[in-house]
Amino acid sequence: MTTFRISPTVAEAFPDTLIAVVTAIGLRGHEPWLATVTAQQDLEQQLADGAWQPADESDPRIEAWHTAYRSFGTNPRRIRPSVDALGRRLAKKGTLPRINPAVDSYNTVSVRHGLPAGAFDLDQVTGDIAIRYADGSETFTPLGEPDTTEHPKPGEIIYTDTTDVLTRHWNHRDAHRTRVTEDSTHVAFVLETLHATRDGHLIKTAAGQLQDLLTEHSAQTAVQYLSPTHPQAST
């Protein structure tokens, strides 16, 4: 069992944070995920038809993350929140990346709702996961760069387990070690907002849509929520 925790200092700095943790057990990543393929294609068609646009940095959902990044010393126009980068890529290319069914599922839900998302292969996680400020001693190996080691700056918000950092800049980029592949069978997905009073309904809708995409291809799924008033959840 893995427990997610928001540190008291992060909770104090961002008191309206809400994070949905969607867990899938017995995930089957090698079979066709037709509903995910359809969701991707529908979103791309809406973009092509001019019926929908991804949220950009003028949108309050993205703007809030830019403000948060600046608060801990990260330039959000150089190092962008994941949903901002994904939306910009979609707007430019007209298509979403195809990685694997589980990743494609959360990417589609993320960009549709303008909410940062990520995922961790829980079989590769050591101990519990904390969302906290870095102290500068931590190490991070970026997704797709297994031979690279980075060190978050002190004060940067990170996801980390007992080995090293799982996500830098809160939600900019995930780690290579805990990446989700077709072989991952026990996965925790996260969807995040900094404004629960405004976007609480949105994150719950998004979490429900992601759970629906996962349920057909999992033995079991569940949704839990992290917030400053409920700062931990066990998966």
C-alpha positions, 0 to 999 in steps of 0.5 A: 500500500502506498500513501500520498501525502501533502506536506503541511507547508504546501497545504498552507501555501496552496489552501484550495488545492484538490488532487484526485488520485485514481488507482487501477489494479490489474491494469491490462495495457496490451489490449485495445482500448477503444474508448480511449482511441475514440475520446482522442479522436473526438477531441481532435475532431472538435479542435479541427472543427473549431468547436473546442480549444485547449486552455492556454495561459490566459485561462484561469486554470492554467494561469493559476499554475503559472502563478504557483510556478513563479512562487517557487522560482520556476519560469512557467514559460520556459518550464511549463505545467504538463497540461499547458505544454500538452495543450500547446502541442495539440493546438499546434499539431492538431493531434495528441501523442500516442504513448500507450493506452493508460497514458493516452487516457489521462492525457486526453482527460487532462487536456479536455478539462485543462487540469494537470495530470500524471501517473506512477507505476506503484510497483516501482514506487518505494515507500510513500509519496509526498508532495513537498518542497525540495531541500536541494539534496534530492535527485531526479531522473527525467522520463526518457533520460535514464542516464540523466540526474538532476537536482531540484532547487531548494523550494521547488515543489516535488512529488517524491518517494523514499528513493528520489523525485517522481515529478519536478516543478509539481507537475512539469515532468515525471520520472523515468523509474516510475513511468507507466508502460503497457506492462504496468499493472498497478497505477496511480493517476493524479489530476490537480487543481489549485482552486477547488472552490471554483473547479471542484466539480471539474476535477470530479468530472475528470476523475470520473471520466478517467476512471470510466476509461480505466475500468474496462481494462482493470480488475479494480479502480478507485478514486480518492481525493487529497486536500489540505483538510484531507492531506493523505490517501492510501492506495 
